[in-house]
């Protein structure tokens, strides 16, 4: 018998997202403007420092780059 709960989930829900993909999801959820080169650099530094993707989003992109 095959478990149906796992089979019912789309493949993208079963895969683990990279750190940057998590940040990009936050950006899409908040309708953020595209990243500039300075923000990309700061996000790479935040990732290297072990910062949580959500915290990095708040620190680097912040509310001033979000439009609802």
TIVO-2410 file (N, C-alpha, C; in nm, 3 decimals):
# residues 68
REC num residu      c1      c2      c3 atome chaine
REC   1      X   0.084  -0.118   0.000     N      A
REC   1      X   0.000   0.000   0.000    CA      A
REC   1      X   0.089   0.124   0.000     C      A
REC   2      X   0.060   0.219  -0.089     N      A
REC   2      X   0.137   0.341  -0.100    CA      A
REC   2      X   0.071   0.452  -0.018     C      A
REC   3      X   0.148   0.521   0.066     N      A
REC   3      X   0.088   0.633   0.140    CA      A
REC   3      X   0.043   0.743   0.043     C      A
REC   4      X  -0.076   0.794   0.063     N      A
REC   4      X  -0.130   0.893  -0.029    CA      A
REC   4      X  -0.089   1.035   0.007     C      A
REC   5      X  -0.054   1.060   0.132     N      A
REC   5      X  -0.022   1.197   0.171    CA      A
REC   5      X   0.101   1.250   0.097     C      A
REC   6      X   0.207   1.170   0.085     N      A
REC   6      X   0.326   1.214   0.014    CA      A
REC   6      X   0.302   1.223  -0.136     C      A
REC   7      X   0.227   1.128  -0.188     N      A
REC   7      X   0.201   1.126  -0.332    CA      A
REC   7      X   0.113   1.242  -0.376     C      A
REC   8      X   0.033   1.293  -0.285     N      A
REC   8      X  -0.060   1.402  -0.319    CA      A
REC   8      X   0.009   1.537  -0.324     C      A
REC   9      X   0.127   1.548  -0.267     N      A
REC   9      X   0.197   1.677  -0.264    CA      A
REC   9      X   0.273   1.699  -0.394     C      A
REC  10      X   0.267   1.820  -0.448     N      A
REC  10      X   0.348   1.850  -0.567    CA      A
REC  10      X   0.496   1.837  -0.534     C      A
REC  11      X   0.577   1.808  -0.633     N      A
REC  11      X   0.721   1.789  -0.613    CA      A
REC  11      X   0.788   1.909  -0.548     C      A
REC  12      X   0.746   2.032  -0.586     N      A
REC  12      X   0.814   2.149  -0.532    CA      A
REC  12      X   0.791   2.165  -0.383     C      A
REC  13      X   0.685   2.107  -0.328     N      A
REC  13      X   0.664   2.114  -0.183    CA      A
REC  13      X   0.751   2.014  -0.108     C      A
REC  14      X   0.791   1.909  -0.176     N      A
REC  14      X   0.872   1.806  -0.111    CA      A
REC  14      X   1.021   1.837  -0.118     C      A
REC  15      X   1.062   1.934  -0.199     N      A
REC  15      X   1.204   1.966  -0.210    CA      A
REC  15      X   1.242   2.074  -0.110     C      A
REC  16      X   1.367   2.072  -0.072     N      A
REC  16      X   1.418   2.172   0.022    CA      A
REC  16      X   1.466   2.293  -0.058     C      A
REC  17      X   1.422   2.410  -0.016     N      A
REC  17      X   1.460   2.533  -0.085    CA      A
REC  17      X   1.597   2.580  -0.038     C      A
REC  18      X   1.672   2.639  -0.129     N      A
REC  18      X   1.800   2.698  -0.090    CA      A
REC  18      X   1.773   2.825  -0.010     C      A
REC  19      X   1.876   2.875   0.050     N      A
REC  19      X   1.864   2.996   0.131    CA      A
REC  19      X   1.811   3.112   0.047     C      A
REC  20      X   1.869   3.131  -0.072     N      A
REC  20      X   1.828   3.242  -0.158    CA      A
REC  20      X   1.686   3.222  -0.210     C      A
REC  21      X   1.647   3.099  -0.238     N      A
REC  21      X   1.510   3.072  -0.281    CA      A
REC  21      X   1.410   3.111  -0.172     C      A
REC  22      X   1.448   3.090  -0.047     N      A
REC  22      X   1.362   3.131   0.064    CA      A
REC  22      X   1.347   3.283   0.067     C      A
REC  23      X   1.457   3.354   0.048     N      A
REC  23      X   1.452   3.500   0.043    CA      A
REC  23      X   1.364   3.546  -0.073     C      A
REC  24      X   1.379   3.481  -0.189     N      A
REC  24      X   1.299   3.517  -0.306    CA      A
REC  24      X   1.151   3.493  -0.281     C      A
REC  25      X   1.116   3.388  -0.207     N      A
REC  25      X   0.976   3.366  -0.171    CA      A
REC  25      X   0.923   3.479  -0.085     C      A
REC  26      X   1.004   3.526   0.010     N      A
REC  26      X   0.964   3.639   0.093    CA      A
REC  26      X   0.943   3.763   0.005     C      A
REC  27      X   1.031   3.781  -0.091     N      A
REC  27      X   1.020   3.898  -0.179    CA      A
REC  27      X   0.890   3.892  -0.259     C      A
REC  28      X   0.859   3.775  -0.315     N      A
REC  28      X   0.735   3.762  -0.392    CA      A
REC  28      X   0.613   3.781  -0.304     C      A
REC  29      X   0.617   3.728  -0.183     N      A
REC  29      X   0.504   3.740  -0.091    CA      A
REC  29      X   0.478   3.887  -0.054     C      A
REC  30      X   0.583   3.967  -0.053     N      A
REC  30      X   0.571   4.108  -0.017    CA      A
REC  30      X   0.575   4.202  -0.136     C      A
REC  31      X   0.573   4.144  -0.255     N      A
REC  31      X   0.572   4.226  -0.378    CA      A
REC  31      X   0.690   4.323  -0.381     C      A
REC  32      X   0.807   4.274  -0.347     N      A
REC  32      X   0.927   4.358  -0.341    CA      A
REC  32      X   0.977   4.393  -0.480     C      A
REC  33      X   1.041   4.508  -0.487     N      A
REC  33      X   1.107   4.549  -0.610    CA      A
REC  33      X   1.228   4.458  -0.634     C      A
REC  34      X   1.274   4.447  -0.757     N      A
REC  34      X   1.393   4.364  -0.785    CA      A
REC  34      X   1.514   4.412  -0.706     C      A
REC  35      X   1.603   4.318  -0.676     N      A
REC  35      X   1.724   4.350  -0.601    CA      A
REC  35      X   1.822   4.428  -0.685     C      A
REC  36      X   1.890   4.522  -0.620     N      A
REC  36      X   2.002   4.588  -0.688    CA      A
REC  36      X   2.130   4.515  -0.648     C      A
REC  37      X   2.242   4.551  -0.707     N      A
REC  37      X   2.367   4.478  -0.683    CA      A
REC  37      X   2.413   4.490  -0.538     C      A
REC  38      X   2.388   4.602  -0.475     N      A
REC  38      X   2.428   4.620  -0.335    CA      A
REC  38      X   2.347   4.526  -0.244     C      A
REC  39      X   2.218   4.515  -0.271     N      A
REC  39      X   2.135   4.425  -0.191    CA      A
REC  39      X   2.176   4.280  -0.210     C      A
REC  40      X   2.207   4.242  -0.334     N      A
REC  40      X   2.252   4.105  -0.361    CA      A
REC  40      X   2.380   4.074  -0.282     C      A
REC  41      X   2.472   4.168  -0.281     N      A
REC  41      X   2.598   4.150  -0.208    CA      A
REC  41      X   2.571   4.136  -0.058     C      A
REC  42      X   2.484   4.221  -0.005     N      A
REC  42      X   2.452   4.215   0.137    CA      A
REC  42      X   2.382   4.084   0.173     C      A
REC  43      X   2.297   4.034   0.082     N      A
REC  43      X   2.231   3.906   0.107    CA      A
REC  43      X   2.331   3.791   0.107     C      A
REC  44      X   2.428   3.795   0.016     N      A
REC  44      X   2.532   3.691   0.015    CA      A
REC  44      X   2.613   3.694   0.145     C      A
REC  45      X   2.643   3.814   0.194     N      A
REC  45      X   2.716   3.826   0.320    CA      A
REC  45      X   2.631   3.774   0.437     C      A
REC  46      X   2.502   3.805   0.435     N      A
REC  46      X   2.413   3.758   0.541    CA      A
REC  46      X   2.403   3.606   0.541     C      A
REC  47      X   2.396   3.547   0.422     N      A
REC  47      X   2.392   3.401   0.412    CA      A
REC  47      X   2.521   3.341   0.467     C      A
REC  48      X   2.634   3.397   0.430     N      A
REC  48      X   2.763   3.347   0.477    CA      A
REC  48      X   2.776   3.359   0.629     C      A
REC  49      X   2.710   3.458   0.686     N      A
REC  49      X   2.716   3.479   0.831    CA      A
REC  49      X   2.617   3.390   0.906     C      A
REC  50      X   2.534   3.316   0.830     N      A
REC  50      X   2.439   3.226   0.894    CA      A
REC  50      X   2.309   3.292   0.936     C      A
REC  51      X   2.279   3.407   0.880     N      A
REC  51      X   2.156   3.478   0.912    CA      A
REC  51      X   2.037   3.404   0.853     C      A
REC  52      X   1.928   3.400   0.928     N      A
REC  52      X   1.804   3.339   0.881    CA      A
REC  52      X   1.754   3.416   0.758     C      A
REC  53      X   1.700   3.347   0.656     N      A
REC  53      X   1.655   3.416   0.535    CA      A
REC  53      X   1.553   3.528   0.563     C      A
REC  54      X   1.460   3.505   0.655     N      A
REC  54      X   1.361   3.608   0.684    CA      A
REC  54      X   1.427   3.730   0.748     C      A
REC  55      X   1.518   3.707   0.842     N      A
REC  55      X   1.589   3.819   0.905    CA      A
REC  55      X   1.672   3.896   0.803     C      A
REC  56      X   1.736   3.824   0.711     N      A
REC  56      X   1.815   3.890   0.607    CA      A
REC  56      X   1.724   3.974   0.518     C      A
REC  57      X   1.607   3.923   0.485     N      A
REC  57      X   1.511   3.999   0.405    CA      A
REC  57      X   1.476   4.129   0.476     C      A
REC  58      X   1.445   4.121   0.604     N      A
REC  58      X   1.408   4.240   0.682    CA      A
REC  58      X   1.524   4.340   0.690     C      A
REC  59      X   1.646   4.291   0.710     N      A
REC  59      X   1.761   4.378   0.727    CA      A
REC  59      X   1.807   4.440   0.596     C      A
REC  60      X   1.810   4.361   0.490     N      A
REC  60      X   1.867   4.408   0.364    CA      A
REC  60      X   1.763   4.478   0.278     C      A
REC  61      X   1.648   4.420   0.263     N      A
REC  61      X   1.546   4.475   0.174    CA      A
REC  61      X   1.457   4.573   0.250     C      A
REC  62      X   1.408   4.531   0.364     N      A
REC  62      X   1.331   4.619   0.450    CA      A
REC  62      X   1.201   4.667   0.391     C      A
REC  63      X   1.125   4.735   0.471     N      A
REC  63      X   0.992   4.782   0.432    CA      A
REC  63      X   0.996   4.891   0.326     C      A
REC  64      X   1.108   4.961   0.312     N      A
REC  64      X   1.115   5.069   0.214    CA      A
REC  64      X   1.122   5.018   0.070     C      A
REC  65      X   1.145   4.889   0.051     N      A
REC  65      X   1.154   4.832  -0.082    CA      A
REC  65      X   1.032   4.744  -0.113     C      A
REC  66      X   0.929   4.753  -0.029     N      A
REC  66      X   0.811   4.669  -0.043    CA      A
REC  66      X   0.692   4.757  -0.078     C      A
REC  67      X   0.619   4.716  -0.179     N      A
REC  67      X   0.499   4.792  -0.216    CA      A
REC  67      X   0.377   4.702  -0.216     C      A
REC  68      X   0.274   4.741  -0.143     N      A
REC  68      X   0.152   4.662  -0.139    CA      A
REC  68      X   0.048   4.723  -0.229     C      A
***
